[in-house]
Amino acid sequence: MGYQYQVDYRLTFDDPSMEGFECVMREPTVDEMLEVTEALFGQAANAREKVYRRTELMASHIVSWNLADPDNPSLSLPMTAKTIMAQGKGFSIQLTAAWLREVVGLTIPPAQPSEPSPDGFDSALVALPMESPAGEPEQPA
């Protein structure tokens, strides 16, 4: 049985008229999140291209994984950009962060939900620091 990524959010509301309303929502895929932010803010078109290019590049380096088909957990999903883009944004961010940490010793700080980016989407998906980390990456023994 393979791994299945799923995150649910229990929404909270500041508006008093929403008092008593409860809602749990599943995390959107990267594609869905970019579509929503593009519709809301009209600024994500360029971000979508950057995210997809980064995802294609990353997917081309995957040797193996155990990401399972949610409809058939015994089947692995294909190791493609399309598969990654169909996962939750948290999965994509974690995959990118882990890869960069291993390859170049680069650490991406976790996104702060209380501090949304000005353009309405998670900037960790698009903007990756380009400066090398202090010190050299650890070499395998």
C-alpha positions in Angstrom: 0.0 0.0 0.0 1.4 3.4 -1.0 1.3 6.8 0.7 -1.7 9.1 0.2 -1.3 12.8 1.0 -4.4 14.5 2.4 -4.8 17.6 4.5 -8.1 19.0 5.8 -8.6 22.5 7.2 -11.2 23.4 9.9 -12.2 26.9 8.8 -12.6 29.7 11.3 -14.4 33.0 10.7 -14.0 36.5 12.3 -17.4 37.8 11.1 -20.0 37.5 13.9 -22.6 36.5 11.4 -20.8 33.3 10.8 -20.9 32.3 14.5 -22.1 28.7 14.8 -21.1 27.8 11.2 -18.7 24.9 11.0 -16.8 23.9 7.8 -14.0 21.5 7.1 -12.4 21.7 3.7 -9.9 19.6 1.9 -6.7 21.2 0.7 -6.8 22.3 -2.9 -4.4 20.9 -5.5 -1.7 23.3 -6.8 -3.6 23.7 -10.0 -6.9 24.5 -8.2 -5.2 27.0 -5.8 -3.6 28.8 -8.8 -6.9 28.9 -10.6 -8.8 30.3 -7.6 -6.1 33.0 -6.9 -5.9 33.9 -10.6 -9.7 34.4 -10.6 -9.6 36.4 -7.4 -6.5 38.5 -7.9 -5.7 38.2 -11.6 -2.0 37.9 -10.9 -1.3 34.2 -10.8 -1.0 33.6 -14.6 2.8 34.1 -14.5 3.0 32.2 -11.3 1.3 29.2 -12.8 3.9 29.0 -15.5 6.8 29.2 -13.0 5.2 26.6 -10.7 4.6 24.2 -13.6 8.1 24.6 -15.0 9.6 24.0 -11.6 7.4 21.0 -11.1 8.3 19.5 -14.5 12.0 19.9 -13.7 11.6 18.3 -10.3 9.5 15.4 -11.7 12.1 14.7 -14.3 14.5 13.9 -11.4 12.3 11.5 -9.5 13.7 8.0 -9.5 11.0 6.3 -7.4 8.1 7.1 -5.0 5.2 5.4 -3.4 2.5 8.0 -4.0 -0.6 5.9 -4.3 -3.7 6.3 -6.5 -6.5 7.3 -4.0 -9.0 5.0 -5.9 -6.6 2.0 -5.9 -4.0 2.3 -3.1 -2.1 -0.7 -4.5 -1.2 1.3 -7.6 1.5 4.0 -7.7 0.7 7.2 -9.5 3.0 8.2 -12.4 6.1 10.3 -11.5 5.0 13.3 -13.6 4.5 17.1 -13.2 0.8 16.5 -13.8 0.6 14.1 -10.9 2.4 16.5 -8.6 0.2 19.4 -9.7 -2.9 17.3 -8.8 -1.7 16.9 -5.2 -2.3 19.4 -2.4 -0.1 22.5 -2.3 1.4 21.3 1.0 2.6 18.1 -0.7 4.3 20.1 -3.5 5.9 22.5 -1.1 7.2 19.7 1.1 8.5 17.7 -1.9 10.3 20.8 -3.2 11.8 21.7 0.2 13.0 18.2 0.9 14.6 17.9 -2.6 16.4 21.3 -2.3 17.5 20.5 1.3 19.1 17.2 0.1 20.6 18.6 -3.1 22.0 21.9 -2.1 21.4 22.2 1.7 18.9 24.9 1.1 16.1 25.3 3.6 12.8 26.8 2.7 11.1 28.3 5.8 7.6 27.1 6.4 4.8 29.3 5.2 3.1 31.4 7.8 -0.7 31.0 7.3 -1.3 34.3 9.3 0.9 36.2 6.7 -0.6 35.7 3.2 1.4 36.9 0.3 0.2 40.2 -1.3 -0.7 38.4 -4.5 -3.0 35.9 -2.8 -1.1 32.7 -3.2 1.6 30.8 -1.3 4.8 32.4 -2.5 6.7 29.3 -1.4 5.4 27.6 -4.5 6.9 30.2 -6.8 9.8 32.1 -5.2 12.7 29.9 -4.2 15.7 31.6 -2.7 18.6 31.8 -5.1 21.4 32.4 -2.6 23.5 29.5 -1.5 23.2 28.5 2.2 25.9 29.4 4.7 28.4 26.6 4.6 28.7 23.7 2.3 26.1 20.9 1.9 26.9 17.8 3.7 28.6 15.2 1.5 27.6 11.6 1.8 30.2 9.4 3.5 
